[in-house]
């Protein structure tokens, strides 16, 4: 039997406590009866207030790191842009994990911009990097308007170890800061610690977590229960943390496909976000390709963009997947996940 445990609960969009009701049975291959969820209300002042979303990236821009800018210092100072200079630019971009195809594109644009002598090498590189990132891409979450009464399910996928569960918790904080009500679904049932971790994140900002009562339970059942709970209680968004331990594409496709099918019985999926560790470079791109083949991805969450990340992975992964980076992790703090700012990111890369 799949049980559902709910963490501390508050409906932020309506400012009222949820009304208890009996959930419908779980619609899976073998229908499983689920007991009514339990809720433990918290006293006044028990919740954290997340940091405003608008200023997050600007306050942490320096954490992106100026390693690329340091490598390009010689190129920026050259008066004669001979072949050695272009080789220097190419090497710096490749070492930053930009990728061969995007590097070629950037060099061609920089050449075109400086050929007339109207732009400095640094201004030309900045403009070319920004163009490659695509500043016009829609990086917003397609989750509707807070309090409108239309449920938006969001699937979060990625291999274990990239910070997926932590990212789900941090995305919940972003959404709460924006005025949305949220339910978390602990559908990574292969790791008991994942459900505990997610429940802790939810409790900190007063959102419910739906989880199984046993390790190894059917992830689709948990996702379905959470989606039904969110719809019944008029919640804006259900964030679904999926398992990332499956090592073969067929198994991954079956698992994610089943989750998507049962969730869609309640409400169409609004977003499927892929979480990647920015420090893994080309290994991360290989993971991205697999997930792109088994799920219709709509956005990327890059964790660990501070520290040792080389930065260029943003350009490479967007080119590989054809979907935009929507969030970046710029630290270990609870509110260090920020909406991606293309111009701020390029300036951070160049150390400006």
N, C-alpha and C positions, 0 to 999 in steps of 0.2 A: 504493500500500500504506500502510495506517495503521500507524504504529509507536507503541510505548508506552515512554515514558521515565519511570522512577520515581526520585523524590528519596529522600533519606535516610529510612530506614524503621525503625520500632520498633513492635511491638504492645504497647501499654501495658497493656491489660487482662490479658494473659497473661505479660508479661515475657519473651517469647522471640522469636527471629528467625523471620521467615516462611520457610516451606519452599518452595523453587523448584518450580514446576510449569508445565505448558504450558497456556495459556488456550484456551478454546473459541473457534471463529471468531466474528467479530462478526456479529450478526443484524441486518442492515439490508436495505434494498430490494435491494441487490446485495451479497451476503455477501463480506466482505473478510477475508483471512487476516491475523492479527496475530501478530508474533513474540513470543516469550516476553519478559516484562518483565525489566529488569535492576535490581538493587538495589545501592546502595553503602552498606554499614553505616558508621556513625560511631563514633568512639571514645568512651569514657566521658567524661561531663561535657560532651558536645558540644551538648546540647539546652538550650534555655531552659525555665525553669519558669514557666508563666503565673501571673499574680496570681489569688488566690482570687476566685471569682465573687460570693460572698455580699456582700462589702463594696464592690464596685465602684461601684454607683450612689451609695451614701451618701457615699463619699469624693469624688465628683465633682458632687454635687448643686448646688453653687454655680455650676457652669458652665452650668446651664440658663438662668440670667440672670433678673433681676428686673424686666425692662422693663415687663411687664404690671403688676406691683405698683407701679412708679413712676407709671404712668399712672392707676392706681386710687387713689392716695394721697388725692386730693381727695374722691373718692366715699366712701372709708372714714371721712374726718373730718367728713362732713356730719351735722348733726342733723336738718335738714329735707330729706327725700328728695322734692323736687319733680320736675317734668318735666326740668329742667336736669340734675339728678343722674342720672336714668335715661338721658338722652341721653349723658352722660359715660361711663357704664358701657358702653353700647352701642358707642360709638366706640372705647373701649379694647379691647373684645373683638374687634371687627372688624379693628382695626389689628394685633392679635396673630394674625391668620389663623385665628380660630376658625370663621369661616363664618357666613352669615346664619341658617341654620336652627338651629344649635347656640346661637348668640347669643340668639335669641328664646327658646329653651328655658331657658337659664341665667337670663335676666332674669326670666322668669315664676317660676322657683323662688326666686330671691332676693327678689322681691316678696312671695311667700307666706311666706317665712321671717322677714322683718323686719316684716311687717304687724302682728304681735302685740306687737312690741317686745321679744321675748324673745331675739333674736339680734342681735349687732352686724352692720353691713353687711359687715365683713371676714369674720367667721365664716360669714355667709350665702353670700358669694361663694365661699369656700373649699369649703364643703359642696356648692354647686351645680356647681362645676368638677369636683370629685371624682366626683360622681354622673354627670356627663356623660362622664367618662373610663371609667366602669364598672369599679370596683375589683374586682368579683367575676369578671371575665372570666378564663378560663384562658390564661395567657401562657407556659406551659411548652412546651418542644419535645417533641413526641410521638415520641420516639426510643427508647423502651423502656429497659431496664436495662443498664448497662454490663457487658459480659462474659457476657450471657445467650445469645449465639450467634444472635440474630435481627437480620438486617441491616435498617437503616433508611435508605433513600435520601432525601436532601433536595435539592430543586431550589431554586436561588437565581436569581431573575429581576429584570430592571430594565434601563433604558436605560443605555448607556455614559455615563460621566461622573458618575454618582451615587455612586461609590465601591463598586461591586458586588464586584469582584474583591478589593479590600482587605477588604470586609466578610466575604467567604467565609473569608479567612485569619484574620480576627479571631474569627469564629464557631468555627473550628477550635480556636483557643486556648481559648475558653470550654469547649468540649467536652472537650479534653484536661485542663483544670483540674478537670473534673468526673469524670475517670477513664475517659472513653470512648476507644476506638481509632478512628481516622479515616483515610479515604482521600479525597484531593481529586481531582476530575475537571475538567480544564481544557477544558471544552466550548465556550468562547469562542474558536473556532479562527480567527476573522477577524482577531484581533489577536495577533501573535506575542508581543508584550510582555505580554499578559494571562497566557499560560501561564508565561512566565519569572517574572512577579511572583508568581503563585500557588505556583510551585515553591519560590521563596524563602521565602514564608510557611510552607509545609509543612516545609521543612528546619529552620527555626528551632525547631520543637517536635517534630521527629522523626516526621512523618507523610508518607506517600507521596503523590506527585502523578502521575496518569496523564495523559499529553498526547499529541497527534499529533506525527508527525515532520515535518509540513509545514503551513504556513499555508494556511487555507482548506479543510482536511480536513472530513469529515462530522462535525458535532458529536455526532450520535446515536451514531456508532461509538465515539467517545471515551467518552461516557457509559456505553455498554454495556460496554466494556472495563473501565472503572473499577468498575462495579457487580459484574461477574464477579470481578474481582481481589479486591474487598473480601469478597465472599461466600466465595470459595475460601480466603482466609486468615483467616476467622473474625473479621473486623473489624465493629465495631458500626455505624458510620455512613459513608456515602459522601456527600460534599458536592459538588454539581454546579454549577459556575459556567457559566451559559449566555450566549450572545451577546445583546447588547442594541442592536445597530446597525440591526436591521430596522425600517424606517420605516412599513410598512403592516400593517394588522391581519391580512390574509390570510396574508402571509408569516410573520408572527410566530406565528400559530396553527399553520401547517404545521410550522414548525421545532420549537416547544415540544411539539406533539402527537407528532411523531416521536420526540423524546427520551423523552417519557413512555411511549410504547408499548414501546420497546426496553428501557427500564429495568424496566418492570413484568414483562417476561418473566423477570427474575431475582428481583425482590422488589417488592412494592407500595410506591409512594411514600408516605412518612410525612408530609412537610411540603413546601409550596411557599411560599417566603418572597419577598416583594417588597421590594426595596431602593429607597428614595426619599431624595432630597436634601431635608432639612427647610427649606433656605433658598429653595427654588423656589416655595413657596406654591401658588397656584392652578395653575401649570403642572405641579407635582407631582401634583396631584389629577387633572388631565387624563390624565397618564401612568398613574396608578393605575386609572382607569376602563378604559383599553384593556387592561391586563394582566388585570384582573378578568374581562373578557369572553372572554379566550382561555385562561385557566388557573384552576383551582380553588384560589385563594389560601387559605392557612391562617394567615398572619401577616405582619407588616410590620416591616422594619428601617429605622429613620430615622437617616440619617447627618447629621453636621454640626449636631447639636442644641446644640452650644456656639456661641459666636460670634454670627453675625447672625440665626440662626433665631428666629422669633417665638413659637414654642412652641405656639400654638393649633392648628397643623397636626396635632398628635396627635389632637385631638378631631374635626377636620374629616375626616381620612382614615379614621378608624375608622367614622364615620357613613356615608361614601361607600361603603366596601367591606364593612362589616359584619364585619370581622375585626380582631383586636386587634394593637396594637403590642407586639412581643415583645422587641425590642432597640433601644437608642438609642446612637448614637455621640456621646461627650462629650469628644472630643479626638482628636489625631492619633497618640497613643501606641498601641503594640501591644495594650495591655490596656484601652484606653479605650472599648471596646464593652461595654455593661452591660445586663443584663436590666432591663426597664422596671419602675419602681416608681411606681405611681399617686400615692400619698400624698407620697412624696419629690419627685415631679415637680411637683405642685401647689404644695408649699411652696417649691420652687425658683422657679417662675413668680412667686409672690407676694413673693419675696425674704425669706422667713422662714428 
